[in-house]
């Protein structure tokens, strides 16, 4: 039985990739939080420089 600890960076990257589609759909929706989510996606993509 292996008790290997998952790499935190790999685990975080996988989580972001899994949630990115959801965030993109929220950003495209006409919701009060949509602008905030869209800005977060821009920052993640390097658009906040």
Gaussian input, Z-matrix of N, CA and C with variables (Angstrom, degrees):
# hf/3-21g

backbone

0 1
 N
 C     1     B1
 C     2     B2     1     A1
 N     3     B3     2     A2     1     D1
 C     4     B4     3     A3     2     D2
 C     5     B5     4     A4     3     D3
 N     6     B6     5     A5     4     D4
 C     7     B7     6     A6     5     D5
 C     8     B8     7     A7     6     D6
 N     9     B9     8     A8     7     D7
 C    10    B10     9     A9     8     D8
 C    11    B11    10    A10     9     D9
 N    12    B12    11    A11    10    D10
 C    13    B13    12    A12    11    D11
 C    14    B14    13    A13    12    D12
 N    15    B15    14    A14    13    D13
 C    16    B16    15    A15    14    D14
 C    17    B17    16    A16    15    D15
 N    18    B18    17    A17    16    D16
 C    19    B19    18    A18    17    D17
 C    20    B20    19    A19    18    D18
 N    21    B21    20    A20    19    D19
 C    22    B22    21    A21    20    D20
 C    23    B23    22    A22    21    D21
 N    24    B24    23    A23    22    D22
 C    25    B25    24    A24    23    D23
 C    26    B26    25    A25    24    D24
 N    27    B27    26    A26    25    D25
 C    28    B28    27    A27    26    D26
 C    29    B29    28    A28    27    D27
 N    30    B30    29    A29    28    D28
 C    31    B31    30    A30    29    D29
 C    32    B32    31    A31    30    D30
 N    33    B33    32    A32    31    D31
 C    34    B34    33    A33    32    D32
 C    35    B35    34    A34    33    D33
 N    36    B36    35    A35    34    D34
 C    37    B37    36    A36    35    D35
 C    38    B38    37    A37    36    D36
 N    39    B39    38    A38    37    D37
 C    40    B40    39    A39    38    D38
 C    41    B41    40    A40    39    D39
 N    42    B42    41    A41    40    D40
 C    43    B43    42    A42    41    D41
 C    44    B44    43    A43    42    D42
 N    45    B45    44    A44    43    D43
 C    46    B46    45    A45    44    D44
 C    47    B47    46    A46    45    D45
 N    48    B48    47    A47    46    D46
 C    49    B49    48    A48    47    D47
 C    50    B50    49    A49    48    D48
 N    51    B51    50    A50    49    D49
 C    52    B52    51    A51    50    D50
 C    53    B53    52    A52    51    D51
 N    54    B54    53    A53    52    D52
 C    55    B55    54    A54    53    D53
 C    56    B56    55    A55    54    D54
 N    57    B57    56    A56    55    D55
 C    58    B58    57    A57    56    D56
 C    59    B59    58    A58    57    D57
 N    60    B60    59    A59    58    D58
 C    61    B61    60    A60    59    D59
 C    62    B62    61    A61    60    D60
 N    63    B63    62    A62    61    D61
 C    64    B64    63    A63    62    D62
 C    65    B65    64    A64    63    D63
 N    66    B66    65    A65    64    D64
 C    67    B67    66    A66    65    D65
 C    68    B68    67    A67    66    D66
 N    69    B69    68    A68    67    D67
 C    70    B70    69    A69    68    D68
 C    71    B71    70    A70    69    D69
 N    72    B72    71    A71    70    D70
 C    73    B73    72    A72    71    D71
 C    74    B74    73    A73    72    D72
 N    75    B75    74    A74    73    D73
 C    76    B76    75    A75    74    D74
 C    77    B77    76    A76    75    D75
 N    78    B78    77    A77    76    D76
 C    79    B79    78    A78    77    D77
 C    80    B80    79    A79    78    D78
 N    81    B81    80    A80    79    D79
 C    82    B82    81    A81    80    D80
 C    83    B83    82    A82    81    D81
 N    84    B84    83    A83    82    D82
 C    85    B85    84    A84    83    D83
 C    86    B86    85    A85    84    D84
 N    87    B87    86    A86    85    D85
 C    88    B88    87    A87    86    D86
 C    89    B89    88    A88    87    D87
 N    90    B90    89    A89    88    D88
 C    91    B91    90    A90    89    D89
 C    92    B92    91    A91    90    D90
 N    93    B93    92    A92    91    D91
 C    94    B94    93    A93    92    D92
 C    95    B95    94    A94    93    D93
 N    96    B96    95    A95    94    D94
 C    97    B97    96    A96    95    D95
 C    98    B98    97    A97    96    D96
 N    99    B99    98    A98    97    D97
 C   100   B100    99    A99    98    D98
 C   101   B101   100   A100    99    D99
 N   102   B102   101   A101   100   D100
 C   103   B103   102   A102   101   D101
 C   104   B104   103   A103   102   D102
 N   105   B105   104   A104   103   D103
 C   106   B106   105   A105   104   D104
 C   107   B107   106   A106   105   D105
 N   108   B108   107   A107   106   D106
 C   109   B109   108   A108   107   D107
 C   110   B110   109   A109   108   D108
 N   111   B111   110   A110   109   D109
 C   112   B112   111   A111   110   D110
 C   113   B113   112   A112   111   D111
 N   114   B114   113   A113   112   D112
 C   115   B115   114   A114   113   D113
 C   116   B116   115   A115   114   D114
 N   117   B117   116   A116   115   D115
 C   118   B118   117   A117   116   D116
 C   119   B119   118   A118   117   D117
 N   120   B120   119   A119   118   D118
 C   121   B121   120   A120   119   D119
 C   122   B122   121   A121   120   D120
 N   123   B123   122   A122   121   D121
 C   124   B124   123   A123   122   D122
 C   125   B125   124   A124   123   D123
 N   126   B126   125   A125   124   D124
 C   127   B127   126   A126   125   D125
 C   128   B128   127   A127   126   D126
 N   129   B129   128   A128   127   D127
 C   130   B130   129   A129   128   D128
 C   131   B131   130   A130   129   D129
 N   132   B132   131   A131   130   D130
 C   133   B133   132   A132   131   D131
 C   134   B134   133   A133   132   D132
 N   135   B135   134   A134   133   D133
 C   136   B136   135   A135   134   D134
 C   137   B137   136   A136   135   D135
 N   138   B138   137   A137   136   D136
 C   139   B139   138   A138   137   D137
 C   140   B140   139   A139   138   D138
 N   141   B141   140   A140   139   D139
 C   142   B142   141   A141   140   D140
 C   143   B143   142   A142   141   D141
 N   144   B144   143   A143   142   D142
 C   145   B145   144   A144   143   D143
 C   146   B146   145   A145   144   D144

   B1=1.4476
   B2=1.5296
   B3=1.3070
   B4=1.4543
   B5=1.5248
   B6=1.3221
   B7=1.4625
   B8=1.5224
   B9=1.3202
   B10=1.4625
   B11=1.5271
   B12=1.3132
   B13=1.4567
   B14=1.5242
   B15=1.3326
   B16=1.4645
   B17=1.5296
   B18=1.3170
   B19=1.4599
   B20=1.5283
   B21=1.3298
   B22=1.4730
   B23=1.5283
   B24=1.3257
   B25=1.4679
   B26=1.5218
   B27=1.3268
   B28=1.4644
   B29=1.5181
   B30=1.3176
   B31=1.4643
   B32=1.5317
   B33=1.3191
   B34=1.4682
   B35=1.5218
   B36=1.3320
   B37=1.4687
   B38=1.5275
   B39=1.3221
   B40=1.4658
   B41=1.5234
   B42=1.3241
   B43=1.4604
   B44=1.5239
   B45=1.3258
   B46=1.4681
   B47=1.5209
   B48=1.3273
   B49=1.4657
   B50=1.5237
   B51=1.3356
   B52=1.4630
   B53=1.5248
   B54=1.3177
   B55=1.4630
   B56=1.5262
   B57=1.3223
   B58=1.4653
   B59=1.5239
   B60=1.3306
   B61=1.4657
   B62=1.5220
   B63=1.3127
   B64=1.4621
   B65=1.5242
   B66=1.3306
   B67=1.4569
   B68=1.5230
   B69=1.3243
   B70=1.4653
   B71=1.5241
   B72=1.3301
   B73=1.4714
   B74=1.5201
   B75=1.3244
   B76=1.4648
   B77=1.5237
   B78=1.3304
   B79=1.4657
   B80=1.5199
   B81=1.3207
   B82=1.4608
   B83=1.5288
   B84=1.3206
   B85=1.4641
   B86=1.5327
   B87=1.3072
   B88=1.4616
   B89=1.5261
   B90=1.3354
   B91=1.4587
   B92=1.5262
   B93=1.3277
   B94=1.4685
   B95=1.5328
   B96=1.3133
   B97=1.4613
   B98=1.5320
   B99=1.3138
   B100=1.4656
   B101=1.5262
   B102=1.3283
   B103=1.4672
   B104=1.5242
   B105=1.3287
   B106=1.4638
   B107=1.5235
   B108=1.3219
   B109=1.4631
   B110=1.5255
   B111=1.3270
   B112=1.4654
   B113=1.5315
   B114=1.3139
   B115=1.4688
   B116=1.5306
   B117=1.3131
   B118=1.4659
   B119=1.5230
   B120=1.3261
   B121=1.4634
   B122=1.5290
   B123=1.3276
   B124=1.4628
   B125=1.5246
   B126=1.3246
   B127=1.4624
   B128=1.5226
   B129=1.3212
   B130=1.4626
   B131=1.5231
   B132=1.3278
   B133=1.4657
   B134=1.5292
   B135=1.3349
   B136=1.4591
   B137=1.5080
   B138=1.3161
   B139=1.4586
   B140=1.5101
   B141=1.3120
   B142=1.4551
   B143=1.5060
   B144=1.3198
   B145=1.4661
   B146=1.4958
   A1=108.81
   A2=116.89
   A3=121.58
   A4=110.40
   A5=115.06
   A6=120.12
   A7=109.80
   A8=115.93
   A9=121.72
   A10=110.25
   A11=115.53
   A12=121.52
   A13=108.85
   A14=117.61
   A15=119.50
   A16=110.96
   A17=115.57
   A18=121.66
   A19=108.52
   A20=118.26
   A21=120.35
   A22=113.32
   A23=117.56
   A24=120.15
   A25=111.03
   A26=116.71
   A27=120.98
   A28=110.29
   A29=115.98
   A30=120.91
   A31=110.67
   A32=117.71
   A33=121.44
   A34=110.95
   A35=117.03
   A36=121.18
   A37=110.18
   A38=117.00
   A39=120.73
   A40=110.95
   A41=116.89
   A42=120.65
   A43=110.69
   A44=117.10
   A45=121.07
   A46=110.30
   A47=116.97
   A48=120.38
   A49=111.09
   A50=116.83
   A51=120.52
   A52=111.14
   A53=117.17
   A54=121.39
   A55=113.39
   A56=118.54
   A57=121.01
   A58=112.31
   A59=118.16
   A60=120.41
   A61=110.65
   A62=116.53
   A63=120.58
   A64=110.59
   A65=117.02
   A66=120.56
   A67=111.49
   A68=117.12
   A69=120.62
   A70=111.11
   A71=117.35
   A72=119.84
   A73=110.92
   A74=117.83
   A75=120.62
   A76=109.94
   A77=116.72
   A78=120.81
   A79=111.45
   A80=117.27
   A81=121.63
   A82=112.70
   A83=117.28
   A84=121.36
   A85=109.42
   A86=115.38
   A87=120.46
   A88=108.80
   A89=114.96
   A90=121.52
   A91=109.19
   A92=117.87
   A93=119.76
   A94=113.53
   A95=117.84
   A96=121.31
   A97=112.80
   A98=117.65
   A99=121.49
   A100=113.12
   A101=117.38
   A102=120.20
   A103=111.12
   A104=116.48
   A105=120.24
   A106=111.18
   A107=116.78
   A108=121.09
   A109=109.77
   A110=117.06
   A111=120.56
   A112=110.55
   A113=117.21
   A114=121.18
   A115=110.64
   A116=117.82
   A117=121.33
   A118=109.86
   A119=117.32
   A120=120.60
   A121=110.91
   A122=117.49
   A123=120.55
   A124=110.65
   A125=116.89
   A126=120.71
   A127=111.45
   A128=116.60
   A129=121.10
   A130=110.31
   A131=116.46
   A132=121.11
   A133=112.57
   A134=117.56
   A135=120.88
   A136=114.26
   A137=117.86
   A138=120.82
   A139=114.24
   A140=118.53
   A141=120.11
   A142=114.20
   A143=117.46
   A144=120.54
   A145=112.26
   D1=125.82
   D2=-177.40
   D3=-91.41
   D4=137.53
   D5=176.93
   D6=-118.29
   D7=36.55
   D8=-178.97
   D9=-63.43
   D10=130.81
   D11=178.03
   D12=-82.22
   D13=128.01
   D14=179.59
   D15=-65.97
   D16=145.72
   D17=177.71
   D18=-68.35
   D19=121.30
   D20=-177.10
   D21=-58.49
   D22=-37.47
   D23=-179.36
   D24=-66.53
   D25=-43.62
   D26=178.50
   D27=-64.47
   D28=-42.74
   D29=179.87
   D30=-63.01
   D31=-42.35
   D32=178.70
   D33=-64.58
   D34=-43.23
   D35=179.84
   D36=-60.89
   D37=-43.88
   D38=179.87
   D39=-63.79
   D40=-39.88
   D41=179.38
   D42=-63.85
   D43=-44.04
   D44=179.00
   D45=-61.82
   D46=-44.22
   D47=-179.99
   D48=-62.84
   D49=-38.30
   D50=179.60
   D51=-66.37
   D52=-36.29
   D53=-174.99
   D54=-90.53
   D55=-13.59
   D56=-174.55
   D57=-59.95
   D58=-40.45
   D59=179.16
   D60=-61.45
   D61=-42.91
   D62=178.33
   D63=-61.74
   D64=-45.96
   D65=179.33
   D66=-61.30
   D67=-40.28
   D68=179.73
   D69=-65.14
   D70=-39.56
   D71=178.08
   D72=-66.51
   D73=-38.38
   D74=177.67
   D75=-65.53
   D76=-41.74
   D77=-179.52
   D78=-62.15
   D79=-34.68
   D80=-179.17
   D81=-80.63
   D82=-18.14
   D83=-179.52
   D84=-76.63
   D85=160.44
   D86=178.91
   D87=-94.60
   D88=72.62
   D89=-179.39
   D90=-121.52
   D91=155.91
   D92=179.46
   D93=-56.78
   D94=-30.94
   D95=-177.71
   D96=-87.47
   D97=-7.36
   D98=-175.20
   D99=-56.64
   D100=-43.30
   D101=-179.89
   D102=-63.60
   D103=-39.03
   D104=178.84
   D105=-64.79
   D106=-44.30
   D107=179.79
   D108=-64.83
   D109=-41.39
   D110=178.94
   D111=-60.78
   D112=-40.69
   D113=178.84
   D114=-65.84
   D115=-40.75
   D116=177.64
   D117=-60.72
   D118=-44.02
   D119=178.61
   D120=-62.14
   D121=-38.91
   D122=177.24
   D123=-63.25
   D124=-41.88
   D125=179.30
   D126=-65.08
   D127=-40.74
   D128=179.49
   D129=-64.06
   D130=-36.17
   D131=179.99
   D132=-81.29
   D133=1.65
   D134=178.01
   D135=90.50
   D136=16.49
   D137=-177.76
   D138=-88.55
   D139=5.52
   D140=-177.07
   D141=-99.70
   D142=16.56
   D143=-176.98
   D144=-86.71

